[in-house]
Amino acid sequence: MDSTMENNIQMQDSHGRGHGYLRISITENCNLRCTYCMPAEGIALTPKAHLMTADEIITIAQTFVNLGVNKIRLTGGEPLVRKDAAAIIQRLGKLGVELTLTTNGILVHDFIDTFKEAGVTTLNVSIDSLQEEKFNQITRRNYFDKFWKNLELLDANGFQLKLNVVVIKGFNDNEIVDFIELTKERNIQIRFIEFMPFDGNQWNKDKLVSYAEILTQVNYNYSAEKVERMTDKPNDTAKNHKIASYKGSFSVISSVTNPFCSTCNRIRLTADGKLKNCLFSNTETSLLDTLRAGGDIEPLIYQNIKSKFAMRGGMDDDTKFQNPKLFSQNRSMIKIGG
């Protein structure tokens, strides 16, 4: 048994999957309004008193580390809009785990030194179009130039970058090859993400661009001998590829058409201290209430993980997955944590 699995053996679900990767949302706020993430009318934010404080985040994170978590990702909303984000990042950096975060990149210029001090070397940065008009349309904001300036800054400071691209039919699916061409001279990874259903994001299957459709475009534009299928890492959500001789790579996260549930090692903590064992689960366990009452949260963690479904929060076929009554019982993406 490898050391990773040994560490995770404490937090196994009923399907034998070990959980060593914790994603913590530290805020529901965001400085963008991306259409696939936030309903057009916005969301009712959780009152501040019901959100985790910095001390509570660290206490809960330390509990998970004691149980075998070896990777933590900070999410939001946009994690960097939180006023004490730098202090939280620095404190988490002392827990001895791989620390990273997902960001929209708009504020990273203020955090370069913080990232370095905390040992953050890899960042996932969200961008859904290389065209300014489309970028502004999907984000409902005008930060295109700032985004690219900050991406160059991260690159110049040696961070390993993964660009998250939610692919939506009729919107940005004609930019797939343009994104891949970014990897020709840059050692970055483009991560194409299938459009997923959440409360308020107007999902329907007609907007879905599948893993197969993405590869069809790739194979049309590049000869077969140039498209290399890479070896995926254990527990990887992405199916990884690269174009021969290109410095970077690209991958597809196929949560809808070809889910990776059988090797999932992820658990999610919402900004209000609720534990979700699956992105698509509509059940949650409050750790924060018990912590504030002076109780032991470890039994709740074990119970939550043991109850994890084999696939997509119990939506184990297309009929269930496309039923709006089921995915509308979940939170909007911004209140889950990306």
N, C-alpha and C positions, 0 to 999 in steps of 0.2 A: 504494500500500500504506500502511495507516495505521501509526502508530508502534507500536501494541501488537503487531501482527503482525510488524513488523520486529524488535522485541525478542525475540519468541518463535521466530523462524525457526531459531535455533540448535538448539532442542529440538523438532524435528518428528518425528512418528512416521511409519510407512510409509503412513499414510492421509492425510498432509498436514496433520494437526492440530498447531498450535503449542501449547506448554505453558508458560504464564506464571504458573500458580497452584499454590503448594506448600502442602499441609496437613501440619503437623508435630504428631504426638502427643508430648507431653512427659512423659506418665505413663500407666500402665495402672490406677492407683488411682482410685477414685471414692468419694464420700461418699453416693451413692445406689446402688440395685440394680435399675435399670429392667429390666423383664421382657424387652423386645425387644432389649436390649443385652447383658445379662450372664446366663449360665445360672444357674438357681436355686441350684445347688450352689457357685456362685462360680467363680473361675478360679485356676489356678496362676500366680502372678505371676512374671515374669522376675526372676532375681537382679539386685540393684542393679548389680553389677559389669558386667553385660551391657547395661545401659541407657546411653543417651547422657548424658554430663555436660553442664553448661551450656556449657562451652567447645566441646565437640564439636558441640552444636546450632548454635552461632553459626558455627563453621567450615563446617559443611555448608550452612547457610542462605546464607552469603556466597558459596559456590561456585555455588549455584543462582541467586543474584542476578546473579553475573557472567555466567551463561549466559542471562539474560533474564527470570528470574522477577520480576514486579512486584507480586505479592500473596502474602502469607503469612497463613495462619490457624492458630492454635494450638488443638489439641484434646486429648482424653485418651481414656479416662478423663475425669476432671474436671481440666482443666489447673491450676486454682487451688489444688488440694490439694498440689501439689509445693512443697516448702519454699523453693526458690529461684525460684519462678515470677515474682515481681516483678522480680528482676534479669534474668531471661531476657527478659521483656517489654520492659524498658527498653533492653536491648542490641539486641534485634531492631528496636526503634523507631528506631535510628540507621542502619539499612541503606538507608533511602530508598525503602522500598516501602510499599504499603498494608498495614497490619497490623490484624488483627482476631482474634477468637476465638469459639469455641462453648463455652458454659458452662451449667451447670444453675442458676446464679444464687444458690446458697446462700452463697457466700463473697465475692460481689462488693463488699460494703460495705467490705472491707479493701483494695480495689484501685482505688477511684475516682481517687485522685491518680496512681497508677501508670499507669492507662489514659490519663489526660490528658497526662502527661509523655511517654509513648511515642507519642502521636498517634493512639491508638485512638479512633475516633468511632462505629463501628458494632459491635454485638454481636448474635450469635445466641444466644438463650436458650431452653432446652428446657422445655416444659411440655405435658403430654398430657391434662390434665383441669382444668376450672375448678371441679370439685367436690372438696372436701377428702377425702372417703372414697375416691374413685377415685384421686386424686393419691397418697394414701398407699399404696393397693393396688399401683399400677403401679411406684412407686419403692421400695416395701418400706421406706419411712422416713416420718417425721412432720414434714416441713419446710414444710408448706403455707403457714403464716402468715409464716415467714421468707422464703419465695420472694416472696410478694406485697409484703412490706415492701421487699425489695431491688429488685424491679421498679419500684416507685414511686421509689426512690432513683435508679436509673439514668435514669428518665424526667425526674426533677427536675434532673438534672445534664446534660441535653441530649444524651444518647446516642441514636442512631438504633437502634431495637430491631426485631429480627426474631424472632418466637416460633415455634419449631419444634414441630410437633404430629404425632406418628406416629399415624395414624388406623387403628384396629383395630375390625373389625366386631363388634358386640355389646358393645363396651366403651365407646368414646367417640365412635362415629359419630353419636350423637344430640346431640352438642355442637357440630357444625360451624357451625350458625347462631349459637350463643352466642359462639363464637370470632370470627366475622365481626362481630358486634355490638360487640366490643371496639374495632373500627376506626372506629366512628361518631364518637367524640369524641377518639380518640388517633391520632396520626400514627405508627402502627406497622404492620408487615407480619406477617400470619399466614401461616405456611408449612405447609400440609398435606402430609405426607410419606407416600407409600404404604408399607405394611408390607413390609419386605424380608427375604429369607432370609439368615441367618447361622448359623454353628455354635452350637447350644445354645439358640436362641431360640424353638423350637417353632413354626416358621413352617409354615403351610399356606395354600393359596389361598383357603380358606373364610373366613379372617380378613382378607383383602385388601378394602379399600375403594378402588375405582379412581377415577381422575381423572373418568371419565364419571359415576360414581355420586355423587361429590362435587358436580359441576355440576348433576346432577339435583336434589339437595337445594337447592342455591342457587336454581335457576330456579323451584322450587316455592314458595320463600319470598319471592322478590323478583321484581318484574315485569321483563320482558325489557329494557325501556328503562332500567332502573336498574342492570343488570349490565353493566359496561364491561370489554371485553378490552383490556388495556394492551399497549404495545409492549415486548417482552422485550429485555433488553440482550444484546449479543453474548456467547456462551458461557454464557448463563444456564441454570441447571438448572431454573428454575421457570417455569411458565406463569402469567402475572400478570393479576389482575383487580382490580376495585374496585367498590364500590357508589357510585353517583352521590351526591354531596354528603357522603360519608363522608370523614373526614380521612385515614384509613389505607387499606390495601389487603390483599388476600389472594392467595395463589398456591398452586399444586399442584406438587409434585415427584413426577413419575410415572415413577420408575425401573423399575417393573415393567411397566406396561401401555403406556407411551408414552415409552421411554427417549430421553435427549438425547445419546446417545453421539456422534453425528456432529459435534457442536461442542464436545466435551469438551476442556478445556485443563488438567485437574487431575492432579496427581501427589501421592502420599502417602508420608510418611516415618513409620515406626512408632517407638515409644519406644525400641526396641532397635536402631534404626538400619538398618532394612530398607526398601528402596524398593519401593512397590507402584504400578504404573501404572494400576490400576483398583481400585475398591472391591471388586469381585467376583472379582478375580484370585486364584488360589491359588498363583501363583509370585511370588517376591520376590528382590531383589538386596541383599545386605548391603553397605552403604557403610561401616558402622562398623568392620568387621573390617579392611578395606583402609586406612581412615584411621588406625587404631591401628598398623598395620604400616608406616606411612609411605608408603603408595602413593598413586597418583593416582586419585581417585574419578570424575573426569570421564568417562573411557571407559565406566565402569560405568553412569553415568547415561544416556549416549547409547544404550548397548546395551539397557538396560531400556525406555526410551521407544520405541525402534524396534520392540521386540517386542510392543507393545500391540495387543491385538485390536481389531477394528472395533467390537465390541459386548460389553459386560458380561462381560469376561474370557473370551470365547469361548462363553458361554452365549447363543447368538444366536437361540434359539427357546424357546417356552414349555415344551416337553418337557424340554429341558436345564435350564431355569431352575427347574423344579419338581422336579428330581431331587435328593433329599436327599444322595445320595452325592457329588454335585458340590459343592453349597454347604457340606457338612460338611468338605470339604477346605480350606476357607478358615478364617481366624481367627474367633473371636467378635468382635462389633462393638467391644467395649471394648478389645480388643487390636489393632484396626486403627487406631482413631482416628475419631471421629464427623465 
